[in-house]
Amino acid sequence: MRNSAFSALAIGLTLVVGCSESGEIGDTREAFTARVEEAFAAGDADERAGRIHALYHRDGVDEWTGRLVEQASSLLARTVDPVVTFEPPDSDATFLSVLDGYEYSPNLAPEGYVVLTLPDAEPGNETRIPYARRADGFHVFPAVTRRLVDPDALPDKQLQMIVIGVASPPSTFEGWCDLALSNGTTERLVLGDQGAGNQTRIQRGQRIEACEVTNTSERGSLSLRLLEDDTELFEGRVEAPDLRIVYEP
């Protein structure tokens, strides 16, 4: 099913090759929207997964990351007849991930996100997929490629950062944690109350190097708990007028 779906879509792509009004080779946003809508149309789930798989640009994909594309296509195939819209990338968006000594990055620079929303979905319950433009001008979903940067890296741990503010109304806070990654770099993870007075962040990495959180509402209490896998590294709590928690091992 997947091969026939791919072949059919490839033929469709061949038929629509042309120039836009500006003379640019490739497809328009409207044509890309139509291809995405066709890929996610109702029908056989295997055929739908095949059509979605064909939207991915797979240059530089190895066997392992190729399986990721197949898995993503199968998962996305659960979404049927969505409303298709577009969003620009977040201002702080980063498309590089690090895991177990490998760097993972898209094989094309994303221009933004395709947003899939089911008509009866609750607000905020949508699927966002990066999209990019190939050298020939066609819009596609970029696939993930990987590069080994540290063959001696230890397996990454699950790093958890749990911040809880207790006050009524909910307290506000801001802060950060620095995480050591297995490519030898440090990533600063921003912490914030999200309007709910608490936040839990979970990310893979080598270790938590340092953290700092501040009770910006200047009332109530604030606590910070740090874990690496199942091991608790740190737990701290302050009560106003003490406002800041610092973790520096």
C-alpha positions as CSV (number, residue, x, y, z in Angstrom):
1,M,0.0,0.0,0.0
2,R,2.7,2.4,0.9
3,N,4.6,2.0,-2.4
4,S,1.5,2.5,-4.5
5,A,0.6,5.6,-2.4
6,F,4.1,7.0,-2.9
7,S,4.0,6.3,-6.6
8,A,0.7,7.9,-7.0
9,L,1.8,11.0,-5.1
10,A,5.0,11.2,-7.0
11,I,3.1,11.1,-10.3
12,G,0.9,13.9,-9.0
13,L,3.9,16.0,-8.1
14,T,5.3,15.5,-11.6
15,L,2.1,16.8,-13.1
16,V,2.0,20.0,-11.1
17,V,5.6,21.1,-11.7
18,G,5.7,24.6,-13.1
19,C,6.3,28.2,-12.4
20,S,4.5,30.5,-10.0
21,E,3.4,34.0,-11.0
22,S,6.7,35.3,-9.9
23,G,8.5,32.8,-12.2
24,E,9.8,30.7,-9.3
25,I,10.0,27.0,-9.9
26,G,8.0,24.9,-7.3
27,D,4.6,24.9,-5.8
28,T,2.5,27.6,-4.2
29,R,1.3,27.6,-0.6
30,E,-2.2,26.8,-2.0
31,A,-0.8,23.8,-3.9
32,F,1.1,22.5,-0.9
33,T,-2.1,22.9,1.3
34,A,-4.0,20.8,-1.3
35,R,-1.2,18.1,-1.2
36,V,-1.3,18.0,2.6
37,E,-5.2,17.8,2.6
38,E,-5.0,15.0,0.1
39,A,-2.4,13.1,2.2
40,F,-4.6,13.3,5.3
41,A,-7.9,12.5,3.5
42,A,-10.2,9.8,4.9
43,G,-9.7,6.3,3.6
44,D,-7.4,3.3,4.3
45,A,-5.0,4.2,7.1
46,D,-2.1,2.4,5.5
47,E,-2.6,4.4,2.3
48,R,-2.8,7.6,4.3
49,A,0.4,6.8,6.1
50,G,2.1,6.2,2.7
51,R,0.8,9.5,1.3
52,I,2.1,11.3,4.5
53,H,5.5,9.5,4.2
54,A,5.8,10.8,0.6
55,L,5.6,14.4,1.9
56,Y,8.9,14.0,3.7
57,H,12.2,15.0,2.2
58,R,14.5,12.1,3.0
59,D,17.9,13.1,1.7
60,G,20.6,12.2,4.2
61,V,18.3,9.9,6.2
62,D,19.9,6.7,7.4
63,E,18.2,3.4,8.3
64,W,17.6,4.4,11.9
65,T,16.2,7.9,11.2
66,G,14.3,6.4,8.3
67,R,12.4,4.3,10.7
68,L,11.6,7.5,12.7
69,V,10.0,8.9,9.5
70,E,7.9,5.8,9.1
71,Q,6.8,5.8,12.7
72,A,5.9,9.5,12.5
73,S,3.9,8.9,9.3
74,S,2.0,6.1,10.9
75,L,1.2,8.2,14.0
76,L,0.2,11.2,11.9
77,A,-2.1,8.9,9.9
78,R,-4.4,8.8,12.9
79,T,-5.3,12.4,12.0
80,V,-8.1,12.3,9.4
81,D,-9.4,15.3,7.4
82,P,-7.9,18.1,9.5
83,V,-8.1,21.8,8.8
84,V,-4.7,22.8,7.4
85,T,-3.2,26.1,8.4
86,F,0.4,27.6,8.7
87,E,2.3,29.2,11.5
88,P,5.7,31.0,11.5
89,P,8.5,29.4,13.6
90,D,8.7,30.4,17.2
91,S,11.1,33.2,17.9
92,D,13.2,30.9,20.1
93,A,12.7,27.8,18.0
94,T,15.7,25.5,17.8
95,F,15.6,22.5,15.5
96,L,18.8,20.8,16.9
97,S,18.4,18.0,19.4
98,V,21.2,16.1,21.2
99,L,20.8,12.5,22.5
100,D,23.4,9.9,23.5
101,G,26.3,11.6,21.6
102,Y,24.3,12.3,18.4
103,E,23.1,15.6,17.0
104,Y,19.7,15.4,15.3
105,S,18.7,18.1,12.9
106,P,16.3,18.6,10.0
107,N,17.7,18.0,6.5
108,L,16.2,21.3,5.3
109,A,15.8,24.6,7.2
110,P,12.2,24.8,8.4
111,E,10.3,27.9,7.3
112,G,7.5,27.4,9.8
113,Y,4.8,24.8,10.8
114,V,1.9,23.1,9.1
115,V,-0.8,23.1,11.7
116,L,-3.4,20.3,11.6
117,T,-6.6,20.8,13.6
118,L,-9.6,18.5,13.8
119,P,-12.9,20.4,13.5
120,D,-14.1,19.2,16.9
121,A,-10.7,19.6,18.7
122,E,-10.4,21.5,21.9
123,P,-8.5,24.8,21.6
124,G,-4.8,24.3,21.7
125,N,-5.1,20.6,20.7
126,E,-3.4,20.6,17.3
127,T,-0.5,18.9,15.6
128,R,2.4,21.1,14.3
129,I,4.8,19.8,11.7
130,P,7.8,21.7,10.4
131,Y,7.8,22.4,6.7
132,A,10.5,23.6,4.4
133,R,11.2,24.3,0.7
134,R,13.4,22.0,-1.4
135,A,16.0,23.4,-3.9
136,D,13.4,22.9,-6.7
137,G,10.9,25.1,-4.8
138,F,8.5,22.4,-3.6
139,H,7.3,22.5,0.0
140,V,7.9,19.3,2.0
141,F,8.2,18.0,5.5
142,P,11.9,17.9,6.4
143,A,13.1,14.6,7.9
144,V,15.5,14.2,10.8
145,T,19.2,13.3,10.2
146,R,21.7,12.5,12.8
147,R,25.5,13.0,13.2
148,L,27.7,11.2,15.8
149,V,29.7,13.9,17.6
150,D,30.9,11.9,20.7
151,P,31.2,8.1,20.4
152,D,32.3,7.9,24.0
153,A,29.3,9.8,25.4
154,L,27.5,8.1,28.3
155,P,23.8,7.4,27.8
156,D,21.7,10.5,28.5
157,K,19.6,10.6,31.6
158,Q,16.1,11.9,32.1
159,L,16.5,15.3,33.7
160,Q,13.5,16.7,35.6
161,M,13.0,20.2,37.0
162,I,9.9,20.8,39.1
163,V,9.1,24.3,40.3
164,I,6.0,24.9,42.6
165,G,4.8,28.2,43.9
166,V,2.2,28.2,46.6
167,A,0.1,31.3,47.1
168,S,-3.4,32.6,46.4
169,P,-3.8,33.9,43.7
170,P,-1.1,31.6,42.1
171,S,2.4,33.0,42.6
172,T,4.7,34.0,39.7
173,F,8.3,32.9,39.2
174,E,11.0,32.9,36.6
175,G,14.3,31.1,36.3
176,W,16.5,28.8,34.4
177,C,18.5,25.5,34.5
178,D,21.7,24.8,32.6
179,L,21.9,21.3,31.2
180,A,25.1,19.5,30.0
181,L,24.5,17.8,26.7
182,S,26.3,14.9,25.2
183,N,27.8,17.0,22.3
184,G,29.8,18.9,24.9
185,T,27.6,22.0,24.9
186,T,25.4,23.5,27.6
187,E,21.7,24.4,27.0
188,R,19.9,26.9,29.2
189,L,16.3,25.9,29.8
190,V,14.0,28.7,30.7
191,L,11.5,28.2,33.6
192,G,8.3,30.1,34.2
193,D,5.0,29.9,36.0
194,Q,2.8,29.7,32.9
195,G,0.1,31.5,34.8
196,A,-0.5,28.4,36.9
197,G,2.1,28.8,39.6
198,N,4.0,25.7,38.8
199,Q,6.0,24.0,36.0
200,T,7.7,20.7,35.3
201,R,10.3,20.4,32.6
202,I,11.7,17.0,31.4
203,Q,14.6,16.7,29.0
204,R,17.3,14.1,28.1
205,G,20.8,15.2,28.9
206,Q,24.0,14.3,30.7
207,R,23.4,16.3,33.9
208,I,21.9,19.4,35.5
209,E,24.8,21.8,36.0
210,A,23.0,24.8,37.7
211,C,19.6,26.3,38.3
212,E,18.2,29.5,39.7
213,V,14.5,30.4,40.3
214,T,13.0,33.6,41.7
215,N,9.6,34.2,43.3
216,T,8.6,37.3,41.3
217,S,5.3,37.7,43.1
218,E,7.2,38.2,46.4
219,R,4.6,36.3,48.4
220,G,3.9,32.7,49.4
221,S,6.5,29.9,49.0
222,L,8.6,28.6,46.2
223,S,10.2,25.1,45.8
224,L,12.6,23.6,43.3
225,R,13.1,19.8,42.9
226,L,15.7,18.3,40.6
227,L,16.0,14.7,39.5
228,E,18.3,12.7,37.2
229,D,16.5,9.5,36.3
230,D,15.1,8.3,39.6
231,T,17.8,10.0,41.7
232,E,16.9,13.2,43.5
233,L,19.7,15.7,43.2
234,F,18.3,18.6,45.1
235,E,15.2,20.0,46.8
236,G,15.0,23.5,48.1
237,R,12.2,25.7,49.4
238,V,12.0,29.4,50.3
239,E,9.2,31.4,51.9
240,A,8.7,35.2,51.3
241,P,10.5,37.5,52.0
242,D,13.2,35.0,50.9
243,L,12.6,34.8,47.1
244,R,15.5,33.0,45.4
245,I,16.6,29.3,45.1
246,V,20.0,28.6,43.7
247,Y,21.4,25.1,42.8
248,E,25.2,25.1,42.2
249,P,26.7,21.6,42.8
